[in-house]
Amino acid sequence: MDKALAQFINEMKQTIRDPKRMLLDQADRASYAYDASFGFYLPDVVIQPTASDEVAEIMKLANRYQVPVYPRGQGTSLSGGPLPVKGGVVLDFSRWDTTLEIDPEDMLAIVSPGVLTAAIDQAAREYGLMYPPDPSSAHVSTIGGNLAENAGGPKGLKYGVTKDYVLGLEVVTPEGAIIRTGGRTVKNVTGYDLTKLIVGSEGTLGIITEAILKLVPRPPATQTLMALFADMVDSGRAISKVLTAGIVPAKMELMDQASIAAVEAYEPRGLPLDVDALLLIELDGHPAAIAEEIVKVERLCKEVGAREVKVAANEVEAAELWRARKLVSPAIVRMKPTKISEDATVPRSQIPAMFQRLKAIKEKYRIDLVVFGHAGDGNLHPNIIADVRNQEEMERVEQAVAELFAAAVELGGTLSGEHGIGTMKAPFMEMELGEAGLDMMKRIKASWDPNHILNPGKIFPEPGQKLVLRHD
Amino acid sequence: MDKALAQFINEMKQTIRDPKRMLLDQADRASYAYDASFGFYLPDVVIQPTASDEVAEIMKLANRYQVPVYPRGQGTSLSGGPLPVKGGVVLDFSRWDTTLEIDPEDMLAIVSPGVLTAAIDQAAREYGLMYPPDPSSAHVSTIGGNLAENAGGPKGLKYGVTKDYVLGLEVVTPEGAIIRTGGRTVKNVTGYDLTKLIVGSEGTLGIITEAILKLVPRPPATQTLMALFADMVDSGRAISKVLTAGIVPAKMELMDQASIAAVEAYEPRGLPLDVDALLLIELDGHPAAIAEEIVKVERLCKEVGAREVKVAANEVEAAELWRARKLVSPAIVRMKPTKISEDATVPRSQIPAMFQRLKAIKEKYRIDLVVFGHAGDGNLHPNIIADVRNQEEMERVEQAVAELFAAAVELGGTLSGEHGIGTMKAPFMEMELGEAGLDMMKRIKASWDPNHILNPGKIFPEPGQKLVLRHD
């Protein structure tokens, strides 16, 4: 351990209110060395703050001794957001769950960073309200992590993503000032929108210590439908048909043939294996409206050539239909141990073209590729299944991932729809943004964090950095 | 004219493709010296660019000679956004309306900066789509100006504001680089959200040369209702009751007694003069849903004590009801020539408290105050009617405005919900944001525009700057 770091730890011991919230033991620290992406990086110390002024003190000390700091929620990041890639301090926010207030009149929630995402919607439900963002990790992830990464989810199609629900923040800046951004109002044009800049900045511009979240009235009813397509292109046409007919479903999820086969092998559900694609559509809203709309959706799916359409008669049947989608992730990790979950996103009209590109990539690199995800908003999840111990296979996977990103950008899309850039996608940033675009982002980072100590090694590529999924 | 400016103009003459798009004549320049707020500032030159690379060239030259540049749409800003307060160059974008493309499949519009806002929704309508933001100036203002100011409007309650519909931008940076932010997808977490940072930055961080806007399906039906309240507090309770009943109207507009009286004096419509408040509510969506909801809204208004509720039987009756609201602005400028239109915004629950504060301010400073606006989202428009030639009255108005801002911030609200900060509210920024919060905004500005030549004198207060509405 270098001298500056030792001094930092020493001073920190005197600053922290409860020494038990500072972890130095290697066994403890090892739990903070990874997330749901790739790589193992042991931090030098873990601190579990529970107050904004404590975080501010930590940042001031960290600047004095030039020690890197990495905020971390529950470590469910798929892009390496909380990985301590340059050593230093992990700030573990998962213990800071003291505030979860619902204000039904102003229709908002006030939350501290360690609150579990799903708990917010659960608390809102008691007032007939809803917190829509629903990343699949919602029952495990903290809202702090969701805010840092601007998490999405299936409901993004109708309701938008985490950022669309953030009215205000309390933030500790990289140099340890405590600021408030936004507030309790939906409309706010007082100066630059720091709220929306910080949400999704992957913990590189500030540490979120409180958030004011917008809630919406809970829709009184839902309807679910499953449609099977012999041709993937027809499923894309069905999506367009429904949306241009003036119907915005809450969710429009797609599973390809490989996803269906994986689910059937894992837990047989009677799904046909000879279809190209399966669409799951959920409508929500007024019962009279969606009762009429579901009939229209069924008709539209059949018009574009759906082989079969099944409308759930009740909530039990709806849950049954959704189970197939829920099983995709557990089913595919049974095939091989390593899952590379991507979220390259294309304009909705380019989904059929993206499928063609993915098919070609799968064949060219001989990889196990499964495609599912939020087709309604173009946010597919191509998942590559591999074995990290197989160096030769992982090399092919790396090349396939690079080609997959290039395809998304060529089709007018983006590297990441909801997982974030982190360490994984940093090498591809300039391809999408150009040198000038990336430079404007770097200027903001440099002006806010002149010592570059807050979550370094994320978003911005190191010179010559390449995607590496292989272990040494 | 100083030497650097003369050199700039000289080089510019050789750069611009059509010399007719460069205005040097004083009579021409005078049209660019004011907007819909206060003050008269003659620019040294007006340039009407029609291509991104032309704008980039202008910015590079302007940096070389340190000449200030002010982007301008149609000059409908209520906060001084386009005023050339430090002399220099006004860039007039109102002639650049070459692109207005609708992509129905991806549900988006691609527009150049000079397109009139209302034209976008009109073009979208042909495809059954809608561009929701509806500032009252939509038929006059350009989308470029709306983007710079993040314009709102009545539909903000259900649909959000301009920013919520911007997927991507082409932007010329203050130093003349051309960058693209965001793209054609709804989900995008690739790096910092420059799109949402630039929208609403009042033309201080970049010049928007193209925008990709999200469209939504056009709701098939609307319903309108008017409710009259003897007590303002009851109207606030009605708003809460409706929203917490799970109904989100497209619009919820309020008029106070003074607004009603002004309209009746201007064009008698048979509105009672002895009510405290009038609510106008528009529902949109599926016909069956809103037919049921309008009955529920009527019942809820009566339950909290509405004196009278009138449901429009058809579109003609609905237009009749809305006419009262539309007449407020023309009616009040008949009272006195000078209108100071504010947009201080409070959390919805604080509307009754804000009304009490406004009443006290009105009495204390003996001003003519009329209150109306978007009550559903707490975005009221207190309008002070005065005569700019009356120095003593204007002094009282300045004090009243300062107290009005303080009240909004004290009640948990913000200086501006949709008009922007500009020159008018800059002196009050630190009150709301604190020194540290304002400093983080200044850092971004300094890192992007090191010469401080893009729209100087806006958002950030000069040392010791005070609100001055009086002419010299």
Contacts between the chains, C-beta under 8 A, distances in Angstrom:
chain1	res1	chain2	res2	distance
A	103	B	349	7.5
A	104	B	244	5.9
A	105	B	240	5.3
A	105	B	244	7.1
A	105	B	348	6.7
A	105	B	349	4.3
A	106	B	347	4.6
A	106	B	348	5.4
A	106	B	349	5.1
A	107	B	243	6.5
A	107	B	244	7.6
A	107	B	348	7.5
A	127	B	244	7.3
A	128	B	244	6.7
A	128	B	245	8.0
A	128	B	246	5.7
A	149	B	189	6.9
A	150	B	189	5.0
A	150	B	193	7.9
A	152	B	187	5.4
A	152	B	189	7.8
A	156	B	186	6.9
A	156	B	187	5.8
A	157	B	186	7.8
A	160	B	164	7.9
A	160	B	186	7.6
A	161	B	187	6.2
A	163	B	193	7.3
A	163	B	196	7.7
A	164	B	160	7.9
A	164	B	164	7.1
A	173	B	436	7.2
A	173	B	440	6.3
A	177	B	436	4.1
A	177	B	439	7.7
A	177	B	440	7.8
A	178	B	436	7.2
A	179	B	433	7.6
A	179	B	434	6.7
A	179	B	436	5.0
A	179	B	437	4.3
A	179	B	440	6.1
A	180	B	433	7.7
A	180	B	434	7.3
A	180	B	437	6.4
A	181	B	437	7.0
A	183	B	347	7.9
A	183	B	412	6.4
A	183	B	413	6.9
A	183	B	414	5.5
A	184	B	347	4.2
A	184	B	412	5.0
A	184	B	413	7.5
A	185	B	345	4.8
A	185	B	346	6.7
A	185	B	347	5.8
A	185	B	377	7.2
A	185	B	378	5.4
A	185	B	379	7.5
A	185	B	412	7.9
A	185	B	413	5.7
A	185	B	414	5.6
A	185	B	417	6.6
A	186	B	156	6.9
A	186	B	157	7.8
A	186	B	160	7.6
A	186	B	377	4.9
A	186	B	378	7.4
A	187	B	152	5.4
A	187	B	156	5.8
A	187	B	161	6.2
A	187	B	345	5.3
A	187	B	374	7.8
A	187	B	377	5.7
A	187	B	378	7.5
A	187	B	379	4.8
A	187	B	414	7.8
A	187	B	417	3.6
A	187	B	418	5.6
A	188	B	345	6.9
A	188	B	414	4.7
A	188	B	416	7.5
A	188	B	417	6.6
A	189	B	149	6.9
A	189	B	150	5.0
A	189	B	152	7.8
A	189	B	200	5.3
A	189	B	414	8.0
A	189	B	416	5.0
A	189	B	417	6.7
A	189	B	418	6.0
A	189	B	419	7.2
A	189	B	420	5.4
A	189	B	421	7.3
A	190	B	414	4.9
A	190	B	415	4.8
A	190	B	416	5.3
A	190	B	421	6.2
A	190	B	425	7.6
A	190	B	429	7.2
A	190	B	432	5.8
A	190	B	433	7.1
A	191	B	421	6.3
A	191	B	429	6.3
A	191	B	433	6.4
A	191	B	438	7.3
A	191	B	441	5.1
A	191	B	459	5.8
A	192	B	197	6.2
A	192	B	200	7.5
A	192	B	201	5.6
A	192	B	205	7.5
A	192	B	441	4.7
A	192	B	444	6.1
A	192	B	445	8.0
A	192	B	459	7.8
A	193	B	150	7.8
A	193	B	163	7.3
A	193	B	196	5.5
A	193	B	197	6.1
A	193	B	199	7.7
A	193	B	200	5.6
A	193	B	201	7.9
A	194	B	437	7.5
A	194	B	440	6.3
A	194	B	441	6.9
A	196	B	163	7.7
A	196	B	193	5.5
A	196	B	196	4.1
A	196	B	197	7.2
A	197	B	192	6.3
A	197	B	193	6.1
A	197	B	196	7.2
A	197	B	197	5.2
A	199	B	193	7.7
A	200	B	189	5.3
A	200	B	192	7.5
A	200	B	193	5.6
A	201	B	192	5.7
A	201	B	193	7.9
A	205	B	192	7.6
A	216	B	248	7.1
A	217	B	243	6.9
A	217	B	244	7.6
A	217	B	245	7.8
A	217	B	246	3.9
A	217	B	247	7.0
A	217	B	248	6.0
A	218	B	246	6.6
A	219	B	246	7.7
A	220	B	246	6.4
A	240	B	105	5.3
A	243	B	107	6.4
A	243	B	217	6.9
A	244	B	104	5.9
A	244	B	105	7.1
A	244	B	107	7.7
A	244	B	127	7.3
A	244	B	128	6.7
A	244	B	217	7.6
A	245	B	128	7.9
A	245	B	217	7.8
A	246	B	128	5.7
A	246	B	217	3.9
A	246	B	218	6.6
A	246	B	219	7.7
A	246	B	220	6.4
A	247	B	217	7.0
A	248	B	216	7.1
A	248	B	217	6.0
A	285	B	285	7.8
A	285	B	286	7.3
A	285	B	289	6.8
A	286	B	285	7.4
A	286	B	286	6.3
A	286	B	288	7.1
A	286	B	289	3.4
A	286	B	292	7.2
A	286	B	293	7.5
A	288	B	286	7.2
A	288	B	288	3.8
A	288	B	289	5.9
A	288	B	292	6.9
A	289	B	285	6.8
A	289	B	286	3.4
A	289	B	288	5.9
A	289	B	289	4.3
A	292	B	286	7.2
A	292	B	288	6.9
A	293	B	286	7.5
A	345	B	185	4.8
A	345	B	187	5.3
A	345	B	188	6.9
A	346	B	185	6.7
A	347	B	106	4.6
A	347	B	183	7.9
A	347	B	184	4.2
A	347	B	185	5.8
A	348	B	105	6.7
A	348	B	106	5.4
A	348	B	107	7.5
A	349	B	103	7.5
A	349	B	105	4.3
A	349	B	106	5.1
A	374	B	187	7.7
A	377	B	185	7.2
A	377	B	186	4.8
A	377	B	187	5.7
A	378	B	185	5.4
A	378	B	186	7.4
A	378	B	187	7.5
A	379	B	185	7.5
A	379	B	187	4.8
A	412	B	183	6.4
A	412	B	184	5.0
A	412	B	185	7.9
A	413	B	183	6.9
A	413	B	184	7.5
A	413	B	185	5.7
A	414	B	183	5.5
A	414	B	185	5.6
A	414	B	187	7.8
A	414	B	188	4.6
A	414	B	189	8.0
A	414	B	190	4.9
A	415	B	190	4.8
A	416	B	188	7.6
A	416	B	189	5.0
A	416	B	190	5.2
A	417	B	185	6.6
A	417	B	187	3.6
A	417	B	188	6.6
A	417	B	189	6.7
A	418	B	187	5.5
A	418	B	189	6.0
A	419	B	189	7.2
A	420	B	189	5.4
A	421	B	189	7.4
A	421	B	190	6.2
A	421	B	191	6.2
A	425	B	190	7.6
A	429	B	190	7.1
A	429	B	191	6.2
A	432	B	190	5.8
A	433	B	179	7.7
A	433	B	180	7.7
A	433	B	190	7.1
A	433	B	191	6.4
A	434	B	179	6.7
A	434	B	180	7.3
A	436	B	173	7.2
A	436	B	177	4.1
A	436	B	178	7.2
A	436	B	179	5.0
A	437	B	179	4.3
A	437	B	180	6.4
A	437	B	181	6.9
A	437	B	194	7.5
A	438	B	191	7.2
A	439	B	177	7.7
A	440	B	173	6.3
A	440	B	177	7.8
A	440	B	179	6.2
A	440	B	194	6.3
A	440	B	448	6.6
A	441	B	191	5.1
A	441	B	192	4.6
A	441	B	194	6.9
A	443	B	447	3.9
A	443	B	448	6.1
A	444	B	192	6.1
A	444	B	444	5.7
A	444	B	447	6.4
A	444	B	448	8.0
A	445	B	192	8.0
A	446	B	447	6.7
A	447	B	443	3.9
A	447	B	444	6.3
A	447	B	446	6.7
A	447	B	447	4.0
A	448	B	440	6.6
A	448	B	443	6.1
A	448	B	444	8.0
A	459	B	191	5.7
A	459	B	192	7.8
